[in-house]
Amino acid sequence: MSAQTLSFIFVGLSFALYIGIAIWSRVGSTKEFYVAGGGIHPVVNGMATAADWMSAASFLSVAGILAFTGRDGAVYLVGWTGGYVLLALLLAPYLRKFGRFTVPEFIGDRYYSKLARVVAVVCLIFISFTYIAGQMRGVGIVFSRFLEVEIETGVVIGMAIVFCYAVLGGMKGITYTQVAQYCVLIFAFMVPAIFMSIMWTDNPIPQLGLGDKLNDGSGLTVLQKLDQVTTELGFNTYTVGTRSTIDSLAIAAALMIGTAGLPHVIVRFFTVPKVSDARKSAGYALVFICIMYTTIPAVAAFSRLNLTESVNEVAYSEAPAWIEKWENTGLIAWKDKNDDGIMQYRPGHAFSPAKPIFTEARGSHGERVISNELTDSANEIYVDRDIMVMANPEIAQLPNWVIALVAAGAVAAALSTAAGLLLVISSSVAHDLMKRTFMPDISDKKELLFARLAAVVAILIAGWFGINPPAFVAQVVAFAFGMAAASLFPPIVMGIFSKRINRSGAVAGMLIGLFSTLAYIIYFNFIAPELNNPEHWFLGISPTGIGTIGAALNVAVAVVISRFTEAPPQEVQNMVDDIRIPAGAGVAHEH
């Protein structure tokens, strides 16, 4: 059976499973919609949290970044995994002890201010829509190749599926759907990784295969071979980083505290019965996450070796079939600069701008004609880094069922996070803006209606971002983490561990943190992209890492303003004490 037919079958069966779970778990109350009734088992919640957190960026893009940037890309692994530890230790049990439905609700009550709640909702919406753009783009990329539809069509299909189980099932439906999606995505990620590890090193454990000797008799390890290959082609040595230390630290820190400030992950700790269960589910989630994250470096290394062998110094007329298939999606391209019919893969952009613009015409070698200008570099090949995980089974000539499995896994990764983000947006609009701020007298049924309407609007906006993404998947997601780091993480942590921070300080800090970070990202990526280099960055920190500076500004502003304004009321200070009282066991306070 062909890979396309199997992809239809695998993806179709997974969709049927997700929608079936949504129908089975359809909710009728706001508590079930927002936090699944607060009765999810820690192991189940840990698995759902892992699926919620491991997005299309984790499944598709992180390995692609590592494949192309080597050691420089390791900051994504360090930041994202370290951030989850930070979340589990610093926030999860305390927020569960507080017992609210949403992050803006915690901020609104802790800082005794409707304005603080509204500002938190604004921050959350900026973060969530930036994050969700990457997820919908990931869905579109999967469909464009494996189901052979346009990326735009793929995004629309993804929107329809998410609509079914997020709007019908709420958090209850999403939780059980995410358990199924975790099983699909982890199996889909590990199977080709094991295949490739055996293929290159005869070692069936990818994490060990990364440091093992190649089975070609060369005596070189995988990483030594990569260093040799990349250096010979003119690229930077794979295991030697070129990113400055301060930028690496800033990116890792932004991703760490951004992870701990992500609203769609934090809300998962409200779905368990007890405070002790929040700690347990965080531990289980970390184990489930590490299965993939310890495998990503091996997948990146094997995919870079596969790619280099497949495309460099190969006649286009004799190129593997996967190149033409991916070329039809616009995610890989070749232009014969020296008219020798041979593909040359070298450092530098092949096209100006870097992403090629295809026409429907075909060139003399059968390649799709590019309409934008060429650059002066010797490179003739464009490869979108987001395709590396999906294209890898084809490049390595693995069985068709493995290719189809990866398609189903990539869709599961993107949809699981998209659903969690959509629920966070809808609950914040319906619960924090409508119920708690502007329309306090609405009924439970009316609030649930507002939540579902907000989810519909959010899906439509998310789809537009998926069709018109601001950057590649992992970079878009990293921007969202930066904004979370700069806006929500400081007031949550200070709200738990400091009784002196007041509403004026929290509101000013969130606004300064969010908009300074947003302005920096927009300026260097959209207004003046030609200046987006270390010479022009503030302290040499890239837009991906600027969330660290935004968080520092947030804390500084909040502390200074709180110092010179009135202290929080005594009942709020008592609330802070109550949150931190033995976080071991016992049923959480339900205020």
TACOR-V69133 format. One record per pair of residues at least 12 apart in sequence whose C-alpha atoms are under 6 Angstrom apart, sorted by the first residue. I is the first residue (numbers start at 1). GAP is how many residues later the second one is. D is the distance in Angstrom with one decimal. If there is no record, write none. Layout:
I_GAP_D + I_GAP_D
This chain:
3_397_4.7 + 3_401_5.9 + 4_142_5.7 + 6_398_5.5 + 7_397_4.2 + 11_397_4.9 + 18_159_5.4 + 19_146_5.7 + 22_143_4.6 + 22_147_4.8 + 22_151_4.7 + 25_144_5.6 + 25_148_5.2 + 26_142_5.5 + 26_143_4.3 + 27_142_5.5 + 30_418_5.7 + 33_137_4.2 + 33_138_5.0 + 34_137_5.4 + 35_136_5.6 + 35_235_6.0 + 35_236_4.7 + 36_135_5.0 + 36_136_4.1 + 36_235_5.8 + 38_233_4.0 + 38_234_4.9 + 38_235_5.3 + 39_233_5.2 + 39_234_5.0 + 40_231_5.8 + 40_232_4.9 + 42_235_5.6 + 42_238_6.0 + 42_239_4.3 + 43_238_5.9 + 45_236_5.8 + 46_235_4.5 + 46_238_4.9 + 46_239_4.0 + 47_132_5.6 + 47_238_5.7 + 48_127_5.6 + 48_130_4.8 + 48_131_4.9 + 49_236_6.0 + 50_235_5.1 + 50_239_5.5 + 51_127_5.7 + 51_131_4.9 + 52_364_5.4 + 52_365_4.5 + 55_358_4.9 + 55_359_5.2 + 55_362_5.3 + 56_79_5.5 + 56_82_5.7 + 56_357_5.2 + 56_358_4.4 + 57_416_5.7 + 57_417_4.7 + 60_326_5.7 + 60_329_5.6 + 61_325_4.9 + 61_413_5.4 + 63_233_5.5 + 63_237_4.6 + 64_321_4.8 + 64_322_5.8 + 64_324_5.3 + 66_234_5.6 + 67_233_4.4 + 67_234_5.8 + 67_237_5.2 + 70_168_4.7 + 70_169_5.9 + 71_168_5.2 + 71_169_5.9 + 71_170_5.1 + 72_169_5.0 + 75_177_5.3 + 79_173_4.2 + 79_176_4.7 + 79_177_4.6 + 80_175_5.6 + 80_176_5.6 + 82_174_5.7 + 83_173_3.5 + 83_174_5.8 + 83_176_5.1 + 83_177_5.7 + 87_173_4.4 + 88_194_5.4 + 93_182_5.5 + 93_185_5.5 + 93_186_5.9 + 94_485_5.8 + 96_173_5.9 + 96_174_5.3 + 96_179_5.7 + 97_178_5.7 + 97_482_5.9 + 97_491_4.9 + 98_481_5.9 + 99_490_5.9 + 99_491_5.4 + 104_13_5.0 + 104_16_5.1 + 104_17_5.8 + 111_391_6.0 + 111_392_4.7 + 116_391_5.4 + 127_353_4.9 + 128_293_5.8 + 130_350_5.4 + 131_346_4.9 + 131_349_5.2 + 132_286_5.6 + 133_329_5.8 + 133_332_4.9 + 133_333_4.8 + 134_339_4.6 + 134_342_5.8 + 135_279_4.7 + 135_283_6.0 + 136_19_5.8 + 136_330_4.6 + 137_329_4.3 + 139_16_5.9 + 139_272_5.6 + 140_14_4.3 + 140_15_4.6 + 152_315_5.5 + 162_257_6.0 + 166_253_5.8 + 167_285_5.5 + 178_238_5.6 + 181_231_5.1 + 184_225_5.5 + 185_224_3.9 + 185_227_6.0 + 188_217_5.3 + 188_218_4.9 + 188_221_5.1 + 193_106_5.8 + 194_12_5.7 + 197_12_5.6 + 200_14_5.7 + 200_15_6.0 + 201_13_4.7 + 201_14_4.9 + 206_92_5.8 + 207_88_5.5 + 210_12_5.9 + 210_88_5.1 + 233_113_6.0 + 235_112_5.6 + 247_294_4.7 + 250_295_4.8 + 250_298_5.8 + 251_293_6.0 + 251_294_3.8 + 254_228_5.4 + 254_231_5.8 + 254_291_5.6 + 254_293_5.1 + 254_294_4.8 + 255_226_5.6 + 257_228_5.1 + 258_223_4.3 + 258_224_5.8 + 258_226_4.8 + 258_227_3.9 + 261_223_5.3 + 261_227_5.5 + 261_228_4.4 + 262_222_6.0 + 264_156_5.6 + 264_157_5.5 + 264_160_5.7 + 274_313_4.8 + 274_314_5.6 + 275_310_5.8 + 275_313_5.9 + 276_308_5.4 + 276_309_4.8 + 303_89_5.8 + 312_31_5.8 + 312_32_5.3 + 312_33_5.1 + 313_29_5.7 + 313_30_5.3 + 313_31_5.4 + 314_28_5.5 + 314_29_5.5 + 315_26_5.7 + 315_27_4.3 + 316_26_5.9 + 331_53_5.2 + 332_50_5.4 + 332_51_4.6 + 333_48_5.7 + 333_49_5.0 + 334_46_5.6 + 334_47_4.6 + 335_45_5.3 + 344_35_6.0 + 344_36_5.5 + 345_34_5.3 + 345_36_5.7 + 346_33_4.4 + 347_32_6.0 + 348_29_5.6 + 348_31_6.0 + 350_25_5.8 + 350_29_5.1 + 350_30_5.0 + 350_31_5.9 + 351_22_6.0 + 351_23_4.4 + 351_24_5.3 + 352_21_5.3 + 352_22_5.5 + 352_23_5.6 + 357_13_5.6 + 357_14_5.7 + 357_15_5.9 + 358_12_4.7 + 422_33_5.9 + 426_25_4.8 + 426_28_4.8 + 426_29_4.9 + 427_24_5.6 + 430_17_5.9 + 430_20_5.3 + 430_21_4.8 + 479_65_5.9 + 482_65_4.0 + 483_31_5.8 + 483_64_5.9 + 485_62_5.6 + 485_66_5.8 + 486_27_4.7 + 486_28_5.6 + 486_61_5.1 + 486_64_4.5 + 486_65_3.9 + 487_23_4.6 + 487_26_5.2 + 487_27_5.0 + 491_15_5.9 + 496_80_6.0 + 499_74_5.3 + 500_67_5.9 + 501_61_5.4 + 502_60_5.5 + 502_66_5.2 + 505_53_3.8 + 505_56_5.0 + 505_57_4.9 + 506_52_5.3 + 509_45_4.0 + 509_48_5.2 + 509_49_4.9 + 510_44_5.9 + 513_37_4.5 + 513_38_5.8 + 513_41_4.8 + 517_30_5.8 + 517_33_5.5 + 521_22_5.1
